Amino acid sequence: MIRRLMPSALALAFALVLPPVHAEDPATTAPIAAPDAAVAAYTALQARWAEIKYGLPEKDQAAAFEALVKQADAAVAAHPRDARVLTWRGIVLSTWAGAKGGLGALSLCKRAKADFEAALAIDERALDGSAHTSLGSLYYQVPGWPVGFGDDEKAREHLSAGLSLNPAGIDSNYFWGDFLHEEGDDAGAEVALRKALDAPPRPGREQADAGRRGEIEHLLAELHG
């Protein structure tokens, strides 16, 4: 997790990595492509994200996610007011941060946060509330002030909102369970994680589902280790 990838010796340095990053202006006059093109754009990001996250060796993931961010930037440029596309760029950015670590991770997390917030302002229900779940996961994985913007209360708020919009989802339950584990509530975590394992399959996202189930099983083993 991102919080674990940031050595405490670099805390002051992280506090200085604060580039002024903003999501695209929802009021932009850029032409909006047809809705089916937006679907194609974010599903392409989904597929490649799963290939990298669950198919590549860890040592190769950072470079691959960096390349995928460029694809996500192009998708957002074409669909600047599509909450789904913004959410997926945020997911790519935040996953790249976890793969990259080091001094650049926090700035990537800030960019992801801006995308999730922009997506929520447009449509919080898009992708079954994935922007809520993703933003909540950032809030509990990123260090808190003065290093970063981590905030467990905000994490709980957004993860709960994501869970209410997708109560049977694999990701909404996985991140809720992981958060509860971080909070010391392993009993609650196990309930959520087992519910995540029972989540219905997502058509077209077989690789992502299989990879996530592997993470869930690993965390359940950790709870009983």
JOLIN-V984308 format. One record per residue. N is the residue number from 1. RES is the residue in one small letter. PHI is phi in degrees with one decimal (* if undefined). OMEGA is omega in radians with two decimals (NA if undefined). Layout:
# JOLIN-V984308
N/RES/PHI/OMEGA ; N/RES/PHI/OMEGA
This chain:
# JOLIN-V984308
1/m/*/-3.03 ; 2/i/-59.5/-3.12 ; 3/r/-58.1/-3.10 ; 4/r/-77.9/-3.10 ; 5/l/-91.3/-3.08 ; 6/m/-109.0/-3.13 ; 7/p/-59.2/-3.09 ; 8/s/-63.0/-3.14 ; 9/a/-64.7/-3.11 ; 10/l/-100.1/-3.03 ; 11/a/-57.1/-3.11 ; 12/l/-64.2/3.14 ; 13/a/-62.4/3.13 ; 14/f/-63.6/-3.14 ; 15/a/-63.5/-3.12 ; 16/l/-94.0/-3.12 ; 17/v/-87.3/-3.04 ; 18/l/-129.4/-3.14 ; 19/p/-67.9/3.14 ; 20/p/-76.1/-3.09 ; 21/v/-104.3/-3.12 ; 22/h/-133.9/3.01 ; 23/a/-73.8/-3.14 ; 24/e/-59.3/3.13 ; 25/d/-67.9/3.13 ; 26/p/-58.5/-3.11 ; 27/a/-92.5/-3.11 ; 28/t/-56.8/3.14 ; 29/t/-94.6/3.13 ; 30/a/-60.0/-3.14 ; 31/p/-63.2/-3.13 ; 32/i/-98.4/-3.14 ; 33/a/-74.7/-3.12 ; 34/a/-63.6/-3.11 ; 35/p/-54.4/-3.12 ; 36/d/-65.9/3.07 ; 37/a/-69.2/3.09 ; 38/a/-64.9/3.10 ; 39/v/-61.3/3.12 ; 40/a/-61.4/-3.12 ; 41/a/-65.4/-3.08 ; 42/y/-77.8/3.08 ; 43/t/-70.0/3.05 ; 44/a/-65.4/3.08 ; 45/l/-64.3/3.11 ; 46/q/-56.3/-3.06 ; 47/a/-64.9/-3.12 ; 48/r/-68.5/3.09 ; 49/w/-56.5/-3.12 ; 50/a/-64.9/3.11 ; 51/e/-60.1/-3.12 ; 52/i/-72.3/-3.04 ; 53/k/-62.8/-3.01 ; 54/y/-114.6/-3.11 ; 55/g/-120.7/-3.11 ; 56/l/-105.7/3.01 ; 57/p/-60.5/-3.09 ; 58/e/-56.2/-3.09 ; 59/k/-66.9/-3.11 ; 60/d/-100.3/-2.99 ; 61/q/-73.7/-3.08 ; 62/a/-59.3/-3.14 ; 63/a/-64.5/-3.14 ; 64/a/-68.7/3.10 ; 65/f/-68.1/3.08 ; 66/e/-59.6/3.09 ; 67/a/-65.7/-3.13 ; 68/l/-67.9/3.08 ; 69/v/-60.4/3.11 ; 70/k/-63.5/3.06 ; 71/q/-64.5/3.12 ; 72/a/-66.5/3.09 ; 73/d/-60.3/3.12 ; 74/a/-64.8/3.12 ; 75/a/-64.8/3.12 ; 76/v/-67.6/3.09 ; 77/a/-61.0/3.13 ; 78/a/-80.5/-3.07 ; 79/h/-134.3/-2.99 ; 80/p/-68.5/-3.12 ; 81/r/-116.2/3.11 ; 82/d/-99.2/-3.08 ; 83/a/-61.7/-3.11 ; 84/r/-68.9/3.14 ; 85/v/-67.2/3.09 ; 86/l/-61.4/3.12 ; 87/t/-60.1/-3.09 ; 88/w/-72.5/3.02 ; 89/r/-66.4/3.09 ; 90/g/-60.5/3.12 ; 91/i/-64.3/3.12 ; 92/v/-63.2/3.13 ; 93/l/-61.7/-3.09 ; 94/s/-69.5/3.10 ; 95/t/-71.4/3.04 ; 96/w/-60.3/3.11 ; 97/a/-58.0/3.13 ; 98/g/-64.8/3.14 ; 99/a/-75.4/-3.06 ; 100/k/-80.5/-3.06 ; 101/g/62.8/3.07 ; 102/g/69.5/-3.00 ; 103/l/-66.2/-3.09 ; 104/g/-83.2/-3.01 ; 105/a/-66.1/-3.07 ; 106/l/-66.8/3.13 ; 107/s/-64.8/3.07 ; 108/l/-66.7/3.10 ; 109/c/-63.4/3.11 ; 110/k/-66.0/3.09 ; 111/r/-65.4/3.11 ; 112/a/-62.5/3.12 ; 113/k/-57.4/3.13 ; 114/a/-62.3/3.11 ; 115/d/-66.3/3.13 ; 116/f/-63.4/3.13 ; 117/e/-64.9/3.10 ; 118/a/-64.0/3.11 ; 119/a/-62.9/3.14 ; 120/l/-64.4/3.13 ; 121/a/-67.1/-3.14 ; 122/i/-85.6/-3.10 ; 123/d/-163.4/-3.09 ; 124/e/-68.5/-3.12 ; 125/r/-89.0/-3.11 ; 126/a/-57.8/-3.13 ; 127/l/52.3/3.09 ; 128/d/57.4/3.07 ; 129/g/77.6/-3.08 ; 130/s/-61.4/3.12 ; 131/a/-65.2/3.07 ; 132/h/-61.7/-3.11 ; 133/t/-62.0/-3.11 ; 134/s/-68.4/3.11 ; 135/l/-66.3/3.09 ; 136/g/-60.3/3.14 ; 137/s/-66.6/3.07 ; 138/l/-64.4/-3.06 ; 139/y/-60.8/3.14 ; 140/y/-94.8/-3.13 ; 141/q/-97.0/-3.14 ; 142/v/-86.5/3.10 ; 143/p/-58.4/3.12 ; 144/g/-83.3/3.12 ; 145/w/-59.8/0.11 ; 146/p/-92.9/-3.11 ; 147/v/-78.0/-3.08 ; 148/g/-141.1/-3.07 ; 149/f/-108.4/-3.11 ; 150/g/-54.4/-3.07 ; 151/d/-159.9/-3.07 ; 152/d/-67.3/3.11 ; 153/e/-66.5/3.10 ; 154/k/-69.1/3.07 ; 155/a/-59.6/-3.14 ; 156/r/-61.4/-3.13 ; 157/e/-60.6/-3.08 ; 158/h/-75.3/3.09 ; 159/l/-64.2/3.10 ; 160/s/-65.6/3.11 ; 161/a/-64.0/3.10 ; 162/g/-63.2/3.14 ; 163/l/-68.5/3.13 ; 164/s/-68.0/3.12 ; 165/l/-83.6/-3.14 ; 166/n/-143.1/-3.00 ; 167/p/-64.7/-3.12 ; 168/a/-106.7/-3.03 ; 169/g/-72.8/3.14 ; 170/i/-69.7/-3.11 ; 171/d/-75.0/-3.12 ; 172/s/-60.6/3.13 ; 173/n/-77.6/3.12 ; 174/y/-62.5/-3.09 ; 175/f/-69.7/3.04 ; 176/w/-64.3/3.12 ; 177/g/-65.0/3.12 ; 178/d/-64.7/3.09 ; 179/f/-62.8/3.13 ; 180/l/-61.6/3.08 ; 181/h/-61.8/3.11 ; 182/e/-62.1/-3.14 ; 183/e/-82.6/3.13 ; 184/g/90.6/-3.14 ; 185/d/-99.4/-3.07 ; 186/d/-71.0/3.10 ; 187/a/-66.3/3.09 ; 188/g/-65.1/3.13 ; 189/a/-61.2/-3.11 ; 190/e/-64.4/3.10 ; 191/v/-59.1/-3.11 ; 192/a/-65.4/-3.10 ; 193/l/-68.0/3.11 ; 194/r/-70.0/3.04 ; 195/k/-67.1/3.09 ; 196/a/-62.3/3.12 ; 197/l/-63.9/-3.13 ; 198/d/-88.3/-3.08 ; 199/a/-62.4/3.11 ; 200/p/-65.5/3.12 ; 201/p/-64.3/3.12 ; 202/r/-103.1/-3.12 ; 203/p/-55.9/3.13 ; 204/g/84.3/-3.10 ; 205/r/-123.2/-3.07 ; 206/e/-61.4/-3.13 ; 207/q/-66.1/3.11 ; 208/a/-64.5/3.13 ; 209/d/-63.0/-3.12 ; 210/a/-64.9/3.13 ; 211/g/-65.1/3.13 ; 212/r/-65.9/3.12 ; 213/r/-62.9/3.07 ; 214/g/-62.4/3.11 ; 215/e/-66.6/3.12 ; 216/i/-64.3/-3.14 ; 217/e/-63.8/3.10 ; 218/h/-63.3/-3.13 ; 219/l/-68.9/3.08 ; 220/l/-62.6/3.09 ; 221/a/-63.7/3.11 ; 222/e/-65.1/3.13 ; 223/l/-62.4/-3.07 ; 224/h/-104.6/-3.08 ; 225/g/-75.2/NA
